Amino acid sequence: MNSDSDLQIAGDILEVPHLLQTPREHPATVAEFVGLARSIAADRSQWEHLVRYDATTRWYHRLSTGPGYEVWLLSWVPGQGSGLHDHGPSSGVLTVLDGTLTERTERGTRVLEAGAQRVFAPGYMHEVANDALEPAVSLHVYYPGLTEMPMLPQSQLRSTAQTPVASACEARPQQRPVTA
């Protein structure tokens, strides 16, 4: 017995296997998906060489998949947009890698610059467009993987969609945002 305490520890408590959580191989929480998007954004060698710009249609490329999720790379030339849509049962993280995109929702309009992220739940309705004069590139993580993207009539956006808003759903950019 220790003279300073009645407590005795037998062995290393940190070696008890049932107390240790095994590390996850793939993201499972919103914060981990945001982190995944940030890590891909920070490593331009993973995606920059793949980007193509197409003046006739939005270009997209499935960058990777994992258990229950997928990652897409999209490019936007000036004037291109997604149209008003939702993502069915999928949640997502949108990260602007290069350029500037505009997001319109029924709550208002947000200008998203390189490094900005948006997190959204199933059924979230928005339109994303490149209203700038330079091309833009974005990264989209969907969980579960995107199985549908219903297009919606523009009339579903209320007149408040022209009002700039800030939202608690915006993930804060990293200390050093991704730059061109």
MIVEXKE-613170 format. One record per residue: residue number from 1; x, y, z of N, C-alpha, C in turn. Coordinates in Angstrom, 1 decimal. Layout:
BEGIN
+-----+--------+--------+--------+--------+--------+--------+--------+--------+--------+
! num !   n.px !   n.py !   n.pz !  ca.px !  ca.py !  ca.pz !   c.px !   c.py !   c.pz !
+-----+--------+--------+--------+--------+--------+--------+--------+--------+--------+
! NUM !      X !      Y !      Z !      X !      Y !      Z !      X !      Y !      Z !
...
+-----+--------+--------+--------+--------+--------+--------+--------+--------+--------+
This chain:
BEGIN
+-----+--------+--------+--------+--------+--------+--------+--------+--------+--------+
! num !   n.px !   n.py !   n.pz !  ca.px !  ca.py !  ca.pz !   c.px !   c.py !   c.pz !
+-----+--------+--------+--------+--------+--------+--------+--------+--------+--------+
!   1 !    0.8 !   -1.2 !    0.0 !    0.0 !    0.0 !    0.0 !    0.9 !    1.2 !    0.0 !
!   2 !    0.4 !    2.2 !   -0.8 !    1.1 !    3.5 !   -0.8 !    0.8 !    4.3 !    0.4 !
!   3 !    1.7 !    4.8 !    1.0 !    1.5 !    5.5 !    2.3 !    0.7 !    6.8 !    2.1 !
!   4 !    0.8 !    7.4 !    0.9 !    0.1 !    8.6 !    0.6 !   -1.4 !    8.4 !    0.2 !
!   5 !   -1.8 !    7.2 !   -0.1 !   -3.1 !    6.9 !   -0.6 !   -3.5 !    5.5 !   -0.4 !
!   6 !   -4.8 !    5.2 !   -0.4 !   -5.3 !    3.9 !   -0.2 !   -5.5 !    3.3 !   -1.6 !
!   7 !   -5.2 !    4.0 !   -2.7 !   -5.5 !    3.6 !   -4.0 !   -4.3 !    2.8 !   -4.6 !
!   8 !   -4.6 !    1.6 !   -5.1 !   -3.6 !    0.8 !   -5.8 !   -4.0 !    0.6 !   -7.2 !
!   9 !   -3.1 !    0.7 !   -8.1 !   -3.4 !    0.4 !   -9.5 !   -2.6 !   -0.8 !  -10.0 !
!  10 !   -3.3 !   -1.8 !  -10.4 !   -2.6 !   -3.0 !  -10.9 !   -2.6 !   -2.9 !  -12.4 !
!  11 !   -1.4 !   -2.9 !  -13.0 !   -1.3 !   -2.8 !  -14.5 !   -1.6 !   -1.5 !  -15.0 !
!  12 !   -1.5 !   -1.4 !  -16.4 !   -1.8 !   -0.1 !  -17.1 !   -3.2 !   -0.1 !  -17.5 !
!  13 !   -4.0 !    0.9 !  -16.9 !   -5.4 !    1.0 !  -17.2 !   -5.6 !    1.3 !  -18.7 !
!  14 !   -4.7 !    1.9 !  -19.4 !   -4.8 !    2.2 !  -20.8 !   -4.7 !    1.0 !  -21.7 !
!  15 !   -4.3 !   -0.1 !  -21.2 !   -4.1 !   -1.3 !  -22.0 !   -5.4 !   -2.2 !  -21.9 !
!  16 !   -6.4 !   -1.8 !  -21.2 !   -7.6 !   -2.6 !  -21.1 !   -8.3 !   -2.5 !  -22.4 !
!  17 !   -8.4 !   -3.5 !  -23.3 !   -8.9 !   -3.4 !  -24.6 !  -10.4 !   -2.9 !  -24.7 !
!  18 !  -11.2 !   -3.3 !  -23.8 !  -12.6 !   -2.9 !  -23.9 !  -12.8 !   -1.4 !  -23.6 !
!  19 !  -11.8 !   -0.8 !  -23.0 !  -12.0 !    0.7 !  -22.7 !  -11.5 !    1.5 !  -23.9 !
!  20 !  -10.8 !    0.9 !  -24.8 !  -10.2 !    1.6 !  -26.0 !  -11.2 !    1.6 !  -27.1 !
!  21 !  -11.4 !    2.7 !  -27.8 !  -12.2 !    2.7 !  -29.0 !  -11.3 !    2.5 !  -30.2 !
!  22 !  -11.7 !    1.7 !  -31.1 !  -10.9 !    1.5 !  -32.3 !  -11.1 !    2.7 !  -33.1 !
!  23 !  -10.0 !    3.2 !  -33.7 !  -10.1 !    4.3 !  -34.6 !  -10.9 !    4.0 !  -35.8 !
!  24 !  -11.8 !    4.9 !  -36.3 !  -12.6 !    4.7 !  -37.5 !  -11.7 !    4.9 !  -38.7 !
!  25 !  -12.0 !    4.1 !  -39.7 !  -11.3 !    4.2 !  -41.0 !  -11.9 !    5.4 !  -41.8 !
!  26 !  -13.2 !    5.6 !  -41.6 !  -13.9 !    6.6 !  -42.5 !  -14.7 !    7.5 !  -41.6 !
!  27 !  -15.0 !    8.7 !  -42.1 !  -15.8 !    9.7 !  -41.4 !  -17.1 !    9.2 !  -41.0 !
!  28 !  -17.7 !    9.6 !  -39.8 !  -19.0 !    9.1 !  -39.4 !  -19.8 !   10.3 !  -38.8 !
!  29 !  -19.2 !   11.4 !  -38.6 !  -20.0 !   12.6 !  -38.0 !  -19.9 !   13.8 !  -39.0 !
!  30 !  -20.7 !   14.7 !  -38.7 !  -20.7 !   15.9 !  -39.6 !  -19.3 !   16.6 !  -39.5 !
!  31 !  -18.8 !   16.7 !  -38.3 !  -17.4 !   17.3 !  -38.1 !  -16.4 !   16.5 !  -38.8 !
!  32 !  -16.5 !   15.2 !  -38.9 !  -15.5 !   14.4 !  -39.6 !  -15.6 !   14.6 !  -41.1 !
!  33 !  -16.8 !   14.8 !  -41.6 !  -17.0 !   15.0 !  -43.0 !  -16.5 !   16.4 !  -43.4 !
!  34 !  -16.7 !   17.4 !  -42.5 !  -16.2 !   18.7 !  -42.7 !  -14.6 !   18.6 !  -42.8 !
!  35 !  -14.1 !   17.9 !  -41.8 !  -12.6 !   17.7 !  -41.8 !  -12.1 !   17.0 !  -43.0 !
!  36 !  -12.8 !   16.0 !  -43.5 !  -12.4 !   15.3 !  -44.8 !  -12.4 !   16.3 !  -45.9 !
!  37 !  -13.4 !   17.1 !  -46.0 !  -13.5 !   18.1 !  -47.1 !  -12.3 !   19.1 !  -47.0 !
!  38 !  -12.0 !   19.5 !  -45.8 !  -10.9 !   20.5 !  -45.6 !   -9.6 !   19.8 !  -45.9 !
!  39 !   -9.4 !   18.6 !  -45.6 !   -8.1 !   17.9 !  -45.8 !   -7.9 !   17.7 !  -47.3 !
!  40 !   -9.0 !   17.4 !  -48.1 !   -8.9 !   17.3 !  -49.5 !   -8.6 !   18.6 !  -50.1 !
!  41 !   -9.3 !   19.7 !  -49.7 !   -9.1 !   21.0 !  -50.2 !   -7.7 !   21.5 !  -50.0 !
!  42 !   -7.1 !   21.2 !  -48.9 !   -5.7 !   21.6 !  -48.6 !   -4.7 !   20.9 !  -49.4 !
!  43 !   -5.0 !   19.7 !  -49.9 !   -4.0 !   19.0 !  -50.7 !   -4.4 !   19.1 !  -52.2 !
!  44 !   -4.0 !   20.1 !  -52.8 !   -4.3 !   20.4 !  -54.2 !   -3.9 !   19.3 !  -55.2 !
!  45 !   -2.9 !   18.5 !  -54.8 !   -2.4 !   17.5 !  -55.6 !   -3.4 !   16.4 !  -55.8 !
!  46 !   -4.4 !   16.3 !  -54.9 !   -5.4 !   15.3 !  -55.0 !   -6.5 !   15.6 !  -56.1 !
!  47 !   -6.6 !   16.9 !  -56.4 !   -7.7 !   17.3 !  -57.3 !   -7.4 !   18.3 !  -58.4 !
!  48 !   -6.4 !   19.1 !  -58.2 !   -6.2 !   20.2 !  -59.2 !   -5.9 !   19.7 !  -60.6 !
!  49 !   -5.2 !   18.6 !  -60.8 !   -4.9 !   18.1 !  -62.2 !   -6.1 !   17.5 !  -62.8 !
!  50 !   -7.2 !   17.3 !  -62.1 !   -8.4 !   16.7 !  -62.7 !   -9.4 !   17.7 !  -63.2 !
!  51 !   -9.3 !   18.9 !  -62.8 !  -10.3 !   19.9 !  -63.1 !  -10.3 !   20.2 !  -64.6 !
!  52 !  -11.5 !   20.3 !  -65.1 !  -11.8 !   20.6 !  -66.5 !  -12.9 !   21.7 !  -66.5 !
!  53 !  -12.8 !   22.6 !  -67.5 !  -13.8 !   23.6 !  -67.6 !  -14.6 !   23.4 !  -68.9 !
!  54 !  -15.9 !   23.4 !  -68.8 !  -16.7 !   23.2 !  -70.0 !  -17.8 !   24.3 !  -70.1 !
!  55 !  -17.7 !   25.1 !  -71.2 !  -18.6 !   26.2 !  -71.3 !  -20.1 !   25.8 !  -71.6 !
!  56 !  -20.3 !   24.5 !  -72.0 !  -21.6 !   24.1 !  -72.4 !  -22.4 !   23.4 !  -71.2 !
!  57 !  -21.7 !   22.9 !  -70.2 !  -22.3 !   22.3 !  -69.1 !  -21.4 !   22.2 !  -67.9 !
!  58 !  -22.0 !   22.1 !  -66.7 !  -21.1 !   22.0 !  -65.5 !  -20.3 !   20.7 !  -65.6 !
!  59 !  -19.0 !   20.8 !  -65.3 !  -18.2 !   19.6 !  -65.3 !  -18.2 !   19.1 !  -63.9 !
!  60 !  -18.2 !   17.7 !  -63.8 !  -18.1 !   17.1 !  -62.5 !  -17.4 !   15.8 !  -62.6 !
!  61 !  -16.8 !   15.4 !  -61.5 !  -16.0 !   14.2 !  -61.4 !  -16.1 !   13.6 !  -60.0 !
!  62 !  -16.4 !   12.3 !  -59.9 !  -16.4 !   11.7 !  -58.6 !  -15.0 !   11.4 !  -58.2 !
!  63 !  -14.6 !   12.1 !  -57.2 !  -13.2 !   12.0 !  -56.7 !  -12.9 !   10.8 !  -55.9 !
!  64 !  -13.8 !   10.4 !  -55.0 !  -13.6 !    9.2 !  -54.2 !  -14.9 !    8.8 !  -53.6 !
!  65 !  -14.9 !    7.6 !  -53.0 !  -16.1 !    7.0 !  -52.3 !  -15.6 !    6.3 !  -51.1 !
!  66 !  -16.4 !    6.2 !  -50.1 !  -16.1 !    5.4 !  -48.9 !  -17.4 !    4.8 !  -48.4 !
!  67 !  -17.4 !    4.1 !  -47.3 !  -18.6 !    3.5 !  -46.8 !  -19.7 !    4.5 !  -46.5 !
!  68 !  -20.7 !    4.6 !  -47.4 !  -21.8 !    5.5 !  -47.1 !  -21.6 !    6.9 !  -47.6 !
!  69 !  -20.5 !    7.2 !  -48.3 !  -20.4 !    8.6 !  -48.7 !  -19.6 !    8.6 !  -50.0 !
!  70 !  -19.7 !    9.8 !  -50.7 !  -18.9 !   10.0 !  -51.9 !  -18.5 !   11.5 !  -52.0 !
!  71 !  -17.4 !   11.7 !  -52.7 !  -16.8 !   13.0 !  -52.8 !  -16.8 !   13.4 !  -54.3 !
!  72 !  -17.3 !   14.6 !  -54.6 !  -17.4 !   15.1 !  -56.0 !  -16.6 !   16.4 !  -56.2 !
!  73 !  -16.0 !   16.5 !  -57.3 !  -15.3 !   17.7 !  -57.7 !  -16.1 !   18.4 !  -58.9 !
!  74 !  -16.4 !   19.7 !  -58.8 !  -17.2 !   20.3 !  -59.8 !  -16.5 !   21.6 !  -60.2 !
!  75 !  -16.6 !   22.0 !  -61.5 !  -16.1 !   23.3 !  -61.9 !  -17.3 !   24.1 !  -62.5 !
!  76 !  -17.1 !   25.4 !  -62.4 !  -18.2 !   26.3 !  -62.8 !  -17.6 !   27.5 !  -63.6 !
!  77 !  -17.9 !   27.6 !  -64.8 !  -17.5 !   28.8 !  -65.6 !  -18.5 !   29.9 !  -65.3 !
!  78 !  -18.1 !   31.1 !  -65.5 !  -19.0 !   32.2 !  -65.2 !  -20.4 !   32.0 !  -65.9 !
!  79 !  -21.4 !   32.3 !  -65.1 !  -22.8 !   32.1 !  -65.6 !  -23.4 !   30.7 !  -65.4 !
!  80 !  -22.6 !   29.7 !  -65.1 !  -23.2 !   28.4 !  -64.8 !  -23.8 !   28.3 !  -63.5 !
!  81 !  -24.9 !   27.5 !  -63.4 !  -25.5 !   27.3 !  -62.1 !  -26.1 !   25.9 !  -62.0 !
!  82 !  -26.5 !   25.5 !  -60.8 !  -27.1 !   24.2 !  -60.6 !  -28.6 !   24.2 !  -60.8 !
!  83 !  -29.2 !   25.3 !  -60.8 !  -30.7 !   25.3 !  -60.7 !  -31.1 !   25.0 !  -59.3 !
!  84 !  -32.3 !   25.3 !  -59.0 !  -32.8 !   25.1 !  -57.6 !  -33.1 !   23.6 !  -57.4 !
!  85 !  -32.5 !   23.0 !  -56.4 !  -32.6 !   21.6 !  -56.2 !  -32.4 !   21.2 !  -54.7 !
!  86 !  -32.7 !   20.0 !  -54.3 !  -32.3 !   19.5 !  -53.0 !  -31.5 !   18.2 !  -53.3 !
!  87 !  -31.1 !   17.5 !  -52.3 !  -30.3 !   16.3 !  -52.4 !  -30.9 !   15.0 !  -51.9 !
!  88 !  -32.3 !   15.0 !  -51.9 !  -33.0 !   13.8 !  -51.5 !  -32.6 !   13.5 !  -50.0 !
!  89 !  -32.3 !   12.2 !  -49.8 !  -32.0 !   11.8 !  -48.4 !  -30.6 !   12.1 !  -48.0 !
!  90 !  -29.8 !   12.7 !  -48.8 !  -28.4 !   12.9 !  -48.5 !  -28.1 !   14.3 !  -47.8 !
!  91 !  -27.2 !   14.2 !  -46.8 !  -26.6 !   15.4 !  -46.2 !  -25.4 !   15.8 !  -47.0 !
!  92 !  -24.8 !   16.9 !  -46.7 !  -23.6 !   17.3 !  -47.5 !  -22.8 !   18.4 !  -46.9 !
!  93 !  -21.6 !   18.5 !  -47.5 !  -20.7 !   19.6 !  -47.2 !  -20.2 !   20.1 !  -48.6 !
!  94 !  -20.4 !   21.4 !  -48.8 !  -20.0 !   22.0 !  -50.0 !  -18.8 !   22.9 !  -49.6 !
!  95 !  -17.6 !   22.8 !  -50.3 !  -16.4 !   23.5 !  -50.0 !  -16.0 !   24.2 !  -51.3 !
!  96 !  -15.8 !   25.5 !  -51.3 !  -15.3 !   26.3 !  -52.4 !  -13.8 !   26.2 !  -52.4 !
!  97 !  -13.3 !   25.6 !  -53.5 !  -11.8 !   25.4 !  -53.6 !  -11.1 !   26.6 !  -54.3 !
!  98 !  -11.7 !   27.1 !  -55.3 !  -11.2 !   28.2 !  -56.1 !  -12.3 !   29.1 !  -56.5 !
!  99 !  -12.1 !   30.4 !  -56.6 !  -13.1 !   31.3 !  -57.2 !  -14.2 !   31.6 !  -56.1 !
! 100 !  -15.3 !   32.1 !  -56.7 !  -16.4 !   32.5 !  -55.8 !  -17.7 !   31.9 !  -56.4 !
! 101 !  -18.6 !   31.4 !  -55.5 !  -19.9 !   30.9 !  -55.9 !  -20.9 !   31.6 !  -55.1 !
! 102 !  -22.1 !   31.7 !  -55.6 !  -23.3 !   32.3 !  -54.9 !  -24.3 !   31.2 !  -54.6 !
! 103 !  -24.7 !   31.1 !  -53.4 !  -25.8 !   30.2 !  -53.0 !  -27.0 !   30.9 !  -52.7 !
! 104 !  -28.1 !   30.5 !  -53.3 !  -29.4 !   31.1 !  -53.0 !  -30.3 !   30.1 !  -52.4 !
! 105 !  -31.0 !   30.5 !  -51.3 !  -31.9 !   29.7 !  -50.6 !  -33.2 !   30.5 !  -50.3 !
! 106 !  -34.2 !   29.9 !  -49.7 !  -35.3 !   30.7 !  -49.3 !  -35.1 !   31.7 !  -48.2 !
! 107 !  -33.9 !   31.5 !  -47.5 !  -33.6 !   32.5 !  -46.5 !  -32.7 !   33.6 !  -47.0 !
! 108 !  -32.2 !   33.5 !  -48.2 !  -31.4 !   34.6 !  -48.7 !  -30.2 !   34.1 !  -49.6 !
! 109 !  -29.3 !   35.0 !  -49.8 !  -28.2 !   34.8 !  -50.8 !  -26.9 !   34.9 !  -50.0 !
! 110 !  -26.0 !   34.0 !  -50.3 !  -24.6 !   34.0 !  -49.7 !  -23.6 !   34.0 !  -50.8 !
! 111 !  -22.6 !   34.8 !  -50.6 !  -21.4 !   34.7 !  -51.5 !  -20.4 !   33.9 !  -50.8 !
! 112 !  -19.9 !   32.8 !  -51.5 !  -19.0 !   31.9 !  -50.9 !  -17.7 !   32.0 !  -51.6 !
! 113 !  -16.6 !   32.4 !  -50.9 !  -15.3 !   32.5 !  -51.5 !  -14.5 !   31.3 !  -51.2 !
! 114 !  -13.3 !   31.2 !  -51.9 !  -12.4 !   30.0 !  -51.7 !  -12.2 !   29.8 !  -50.2 !
! 115 !  -12.4 !   28.6 !  -49.7 !  -12.2 !   28.2 !  -48.3 !  -13.5 !   28.1 !  -47.6 !
! 116 !  -14.6 !   28.8 !  -48.1 !  -15.9 !   28.7 !  -47.4 !  -16.5 !   27.3 !  -47.5 !
! 117 !  -17.2 !   26.9 !  -46.5 !  -17.9 !   25.7 !  -46.5 !  -19.3 !   25.9 !  -46.0 !
! 118 !  -20.2 !   25.0 !  -46.6 !  -21.6 !   25.0 !  -46.2 !  -22.0 !   23.5 !  -45.8 !
! 119 !  -22.6 !   23.3 !  -44.8 !  -23.1 !   22.0 !  -44.3 !  -24.6 !   22.0 !  -44.4 !
! 120 !  -25.2 !   20.9 !  -45.0 !  -26.6 !   20.9 !  -45.1 !  -27.2 !   19.5 !  -44.9 !
! 121 !  -28.4 !   19.5 !  -44.4 !  -29.2 !   18.3 !  -44.1 !  -30.0 !   17.8 !  -45.3 !
! 122 !  -30.5 !   16.6 !  -45.2 !  -31.4 !   16.1 !  -46.2 !  -32.6 !   17.1 !  -46.5 !
! 123 !  -33.0 !   17.2 !  -47.7 !  -34.1 !   18.1 !  -48.0 !  -33.7 !   19.6 !  -48.1 !
! 124 !  -32.5 !   19.9 !  -47.9 !  -32.0 !   21.3 !  -48.0 !  -32.1 !   21.8 !  -49.4 !
! 125 !  -32.9 !   22.9 !  -49.6 !  -33.1 !   23.4 !  -51.0 !  -32.2 !   24.6 !  -51.3 !
! 126 !  -31.5 !   24.5 !  -52.4 !  -30.6 !   25.7 !  -52.7 !  -30.3 !   25.7 !  -54.2 !
! 127 !  -29.8 !   26.8 !  -54.6 !  -29.2 !   26.9 !  -56.0 !  -27.8 !   27.5 !  -55.8 !
! 128 !  -26.9 !   26.9 !  -56.5 !  -25.5 !   27.4 !  -56.5 !  -25.2 !   27.8 !  -57.9 !
! 129 !  -24.5 !   29.0 !  -58.0 !  -24.2 !   29.6 !  -59.3 !  -22.8 !   30.3 !  -59.2 !
! 130 !  -22.2 !   30.4 !  -60.4 !  -21.0 !   31.2 !  -60.5 !  -21.5 !   32.6 !  -61.1 !
! 131 !  -21.7 !   33.5 !  -60.3 !  -22.1 !   34.9 !  -60.7 !  -20.8 !   35.8 !  -60.9 !
! 132 !  -19.7 !   35.2 !  -60.7 !  -18.4 !   36.0 !  -60.8 !  -17.9 !   36.0 !  -62.2 !
! 133 !  -16.8 !   36.7 !  -62.5 !  -16.2 !   36.8 !  -63.8 !  -15.1 !   35.7 !  -64.0 !
! 134 !  -14.7 !   35.0 !  -63.0 !  -13.7 !   34.0 !  -63.1 !  -14.3 !   32.6 !  -62.8 !
! 135 !  -13.7 !   31.5 !  -63.4 !  -14.1 !   30.2 !  -63.1 !  -14.0 !   29.9 !  -61.6 !
! 136 !  -14.8 !   28.9 !  -61.1 !  -14.7 !   28.4 !  -59.7 !  -14.7 !   26.9 !  -59.7 !
! 137 !  -14.2 !   26.4 !  -58.6 !  -14.1 !   24.9 !  -58.4 !  -14.7 !   24.6 !  -57.0 !
! 138 !  -15.4 !   23.6 !  -56.9 !  -16.0 !   23.2 !  -55.6 !  -15.9 !   21.7 !  -55.3 !
! 139 !  -15.9 !   21.4 !  -54.0 !  -15.9 !   20.0 !  -53.6 !  -17.1 !   19.7 !  -52.8 !
! 140 !  -17.8 !   18.6 !  -53.1 !  -19.0 !   18.2 !  -52.5 !  -18.9 !   16.8 !  -51.9 !
! 141 !  -19.2 !   16.7 !  -50.6 !  -19.2 !   15.4 !  -49.9 !  -20.6 !   15.1 !  -49.5 !
! 142 !  -21.2 !   14.0 !  -50.0 !  -22.5 !   13.6 !  -49.7 !  -22.6 !   12.3 !  -48.9 !
! 143 !  -23.4 !   12.3 !  -47.8 !  -23.6 !   11.1 !  -47.0 !  -25.0 !   11.0 !  -46.6 !
! 144 !  -25.7 !    9.9 !  -46.9 !  -25.1 !    8.8 !  -47.8 !  -24.9 !    9.3 !  -49.2 !
! 145 !  -24.2 !    8.5 !  -50.0 !  -23.9 !    8.9 !  -51.4 !  -25.2 !    9.5 !  -52.1 !
! 146 !  -25.0 !   10.4 !  -53.0 !  -26.0 !   11.0 !  -53.7 !  -26.8 !   10.1 !  -54.6 !
! 147 !  -28.1 !    9.8 !  -54.3 !  -28.9 !    9.0 !  -55.2 !  -29.9 !    9.7 !  -56.0 !
! 148 !  -30.2 !   10.9 !  -55.6 !  -31.2 !   11.8 !  -56.3 !  -30.9 !   13.2 !  -56.0 !
! 149 !  -31.3 !   14.0 !  -57.0 !  -31.1 !   15.5 !  -56.9 !  -32.3 !   16.1 !  -57.6 !
! 150 !  -33.4 !   16.1 !  -56.9 !  -34.6 !   16.6 !  -57.6 !  -34.5 !   18.1 !  -57.9 !
! 151 !  -34.8 !   18.5 !  -59.1 !  -34.8 !   19.9 !  -59.5 !  -36.2 !   20.5 !  -59.1 !
! 152 !  -36.2 !   21.7 !  -58.7 !  -37.4 !   22.4 !  -58.2 !  -37.7 !   23.6 !  -58.9 !
! 153 !  -38.9 !   24.1 !  -59.0 !  -39.2 !   25.3 !  -59.7 !  -38.7 !   26.5 !  -59.0 !
! 154 !  -38.2 !   27.5 !  -59.7 !  -37.6 !   28.7 !  -59.1 !  -38.6 !   29.4 !  -58.2 !
! 155 !  -39.9 !   29.2 !  -58.5 !  -40.9 !   29.9 !  -57.7 !  -40.9 !   29.4 !  -56.2 !
! 156 !  -40.2 !   28.4 !  -55.9 !  -40.1 !   27.9 !  -54.5 !  -39.2 !   28.8 !  -53.7 !
! 157 !  -38.4 !   29.6 !  -54.3 !  -37.5 !   30.5 !  -53.6 !  -38.4 !   31.8 !  -53.3 !
! 158 !  -38.5 !   32.2 !  -52.1 !  -39.3 !   33.4 !  -51.7 !  -38.5 !   34.6 !  -52.1 !
! 159 !  -39.1 !   35.8 !  -52.1 !  -38.5 !   37.0 !  -52.5 !  -37.4 !   37.4 !  -51.6 !
! 160 !  -37.3 !   36.8 !  -50.4 !  -36.2 !   37.1 !  -49.5 !  -34.9 !   36.5 !  -50.0 !
! 161 !  -34.9 !   35.7 !  -51.0 !  -33.7 !   35.1 !  -51.5 !  -32.6 !   36.1 !  -52.0 !
! 162 !  -33.0 !   37.3 !  -52.2 !  -32.0 !   38.3 !  -52.7 !  -31.3 !   39.0 !  -51.5 !
! 163 !  -31.8 !   38.7 !  -50.3 !  -31.2 !   39.4 !  -49.1 !  -30.0 !   38.6 !  -48.6 !
! 164 !  -28.8 !   39.2 !  -48.5 !  -27.6 !   38.5 !  -47.9 !  -27.9 !   38.1 !  -46.5 !
! 165 !  -27.5 !   36.9 !  -46.2 !  -27.7 !   36.3 !  -44.8 !  -26.4 !   35.7 !  -44.4 !
! 166 !  -26.2 !   35.6 !  -43.1 !  -25.2 !   34.7 !  -42.4 !  -25.9 !   33.6 !  -41.7 !
! 167 !  -25.3 !   32.5 !  -41.6 !  -26.0 !   31.3 !  -41.0 !  -25.1 !   30.5 !  -40.1 !
! 168 !  -25.7 !   29.9 !  -39.1 !  -25.0 !   29.1 !  -38.2 !  -24.5 !   27.8 !  -38.9 !
! 169 !  -25.1 !   27.5 !  -40.1 !  -24.7 !   26.3 !  -40.8 !  -23.4 !   26.5 !  -41.6 !
! 170 !  -22.8 !   27.7 !  -41.6 !  -21.6 !   27.9 !  -42.3 !  -20.4 !   27.3 !  -41.5 !
! 171 !  -19.6 !   26.5 !  -42.1 !  -18.4 !   26.0 !  -41.4 !  -17.4 !   27.1 !  -41.6 !
! 172 !  -16.7 !   27.5 !  -40.5 !  -15.7 !   28.5 !  -40.6 !  -14.5 !   28.1 !  -41.5 !
! 173 !  -14.0 !   29.0 !  -42.3 !  -12.8 !   28.6 !  -43.1 !  -11.6 !   28.4 !  -42.2 !
! 174 !  -10.7 !   27.6 !  -42.7 !   -9.5 !   27.3 !  -41.9 !   -8.7 !   28.6 !  -41.7 !
! 175 !   -7.7 !   28.5 !  -40.7 !   -6.9 !   29.7 !  -40.5 !   -6.3 !   30.2 !  -41.7 !
! 176 !   -5.8 !   29.3 !  -42.6 !   -5.2 !   29.6 !  -43.9 !   -6.1 !   29.0 !  -45.0 !
! 177 !   -7.1 !   29.8 !  -45.5 !   -7.9 !   29.2 !  -46.5 !   -7.2 !   28.8 !  -47.8 !
! 178 !   -7.8 !   27.9 !  -48.5 !   -7.2 !   27.5 !  -49.8 !   -7.2 !   28.6 !  -50.7 !
! 179 !   -6.1 !   28.9 !  -51.4 !   -6.0 !   30.0 !  -52.3 !   -5.6 !   29.5 !  -53.7 !
! 180 !   -5.8 !   30.3 !  -54.7 !   -5.4 !   29.9 !  -56.1 !   -3.9 !   29.9 !  -56.3 !
+-----+--------+--------+--------+--------+--------+--------+--------+--------+--------+
